[in-house]
Amino acid sequence: FHHLNNTQRRTMSNRPQPTIVHCWSTPRSCSTALMYSFASHPMTASVNDEPLYGRHLHTAPHISRPYKDELLASQPQHESSEACLDLLTKHSTDPSKPIVFHKHMAKQAPLLSLVAHAASATTASNSTSAPHKDILTKHKHIILLRDPMRVIQSWSAAVAKGSVPTTTLEEIGLADLVSLHSTLSNTGAWGGNNVAVVDSHDLINDAEATLTAIMEKFQLPFDAAMLKWKSGPKKYDGCWASSWYEGVHASTGWSPASKALPSTYAKVDPILLPLYKTCLPLYTLLRSYSIVHPAAKYTDVTQLQEDPRNEKSLYFVGSAGSPGALYPRDLASMVPYDSAVQGGDGVWEGVRIYRNKIFKFERHLKRLFDSAHALNFKNQHTPEEVKDAVFRTLAANNIRDGGHIRLTLTRGIKCTSSMNPKFNVYGTTLIVAAEFKATQGRTTYDNVKGVKLISSSGRRNGPDLVDSKIHHNNLINNIIPKIQANNAGAADALMLGIDGFVSETNACNVFCVRDGVLCTPHADYCLPGITRESVLLIGRELGMEVKEGRFSLVEFMTADEVFTTGTMGELTPVYEIDGRTIADGKGAGPVTKRLQEVYKDCPEREGWSTPIPEFV
């Protein structure tokens, strides 16, 4: 290499290195089609269809297959771990075709460690280039999944035809894939570019994007040839192809899933439900590592989290009387019969974390339980249980400053689909979602330059409809104005009460300063916020004249200063309402700035915050 000129060196550096790719999949998961994709790549030297299948049957004589004898004869390596290892680690010697692809079933994954262990006896244990170590640390691995219900249904159909004897966890293979995932993670392969978790659903629905993601992960070039292949049997098919490959042999490449509804749908045998209940969490866990993000079609997934620490957040979910549990954000889910899902039937609080303290925690808890009492919740969590769940969640996420908690208490899970609370027999559901969240940023507001508002076409509901003093989850009255604000390029929408006077925004309380008087609407229609309460107190402490009353939209448009208040964004100046500039339109005025300065020190006030226990 040192004797080459610069052009030759660049050419060799840019050339893909010899690469061995292993695909480990659950059955009926498009693994053969993926093998055909790699076989069609112009840089692939060879593909091998389940080279460990013979060894698998050799080590598990209880497994029967109609083609077992033929298979064992076709794979002489099955009798020797060293022979299996030699096959799995044999690189291509053709520089123009550096890729070798091995297709495996998930149930064969345990053989990987057995083969490696047996073969390692003949290799120096301290050799970093040992072939058995290379498989785990240098080879590329695709973990290919499919919805376990579809796998179980498809496999059961094969059982009915007599192709296989029974449907078991071993045959489905998800437990083996989880174990393989753990092995690769412990060897360091998981943190690099050596492992790609792929759901066959993504391959079927967008093969080009998914294949491109796989190749990029492995630092290999995608080629459009991977999308097509010739129909019919292939010379590299295993001898079992006639039993299993009828569908893929009829295909000529990846084609988008049909948008037409199927003419028939598969039933679920109740006998298989325990197997499905075992498989589903394993699939969900692995699916969370997929290289295809579920939101990728709709947004730039790199912008989903303003603070990257939140990507690994843990959330608390639990029913009254149970210990509850912490769930990773991509594994947390709601029961379809929970009241929050069935009818938005729940109450909530947003709470801020400042410098090892939870600000106004007791005040927020009182309002949470006042709201629950107003909605006549039964069998609910105690304040101590809520506090314990909050502290557990903060500790799990190591949040002691710059954080925000969304506390949700729903009426709980129903025994059947209904709006009737009498079917809530399991007690309330508590959800604690804690995140790192700055008071000023993309997901909050700009507290320096300020924000612009529009006036909403809808009205804030009054106590004769749904009293806003119940801090409930049914936020449609707030969401519609927020949509209007989004469409108008505004931060929020200013909402009026039924008589046409300003109430609040869709998300915050609102203040204006007129001739030195600090003004805010009566809490007839708005939620009397905790931050609003603090600002009123601070204003009086500073000697300001404070007035709660009825103020028209025009009075806000012509005010000297306007700002909003809320736990999430604190005090946010408003520079424009419906195109009318507030004062000079340059952000916070002197009164707003003074209130902001005092407010930032409020968490340190005696009795205003709850200390967070030590984390160990």
Beta strands, then each sheet from edge to edge (+ up, - down):
strand 1: 19-25
strand 2: 44-49
strand 3: 99-105
strand 4: 140-145
strand 5: 195-199
strand 6: 314-319
strand 7: 325-328
strand 8: 346-354
strand 9: 357-359
strand 10: 403-410
strand 11: 429-436
strand 12: 451-459
strand 13: 492-496
strand 14: 502-505
strand 15: 509-514
strand 16: 517-521
strand 17: 545-549
strand 18: 561-566
strand 19: 570-577
strand 20: 580-581
strand 21: 609-611
sheet 1: 2+ 3+ 1+ 4+ 5+
sheet 2: 7+ 6- 11+ 10- 8+ 9- 21+
sheet 3: 14+ 13- 12- 19- 18+ 15- 16+ 17+
sheet 4: 14+ 13- 12- 19- 20+
end
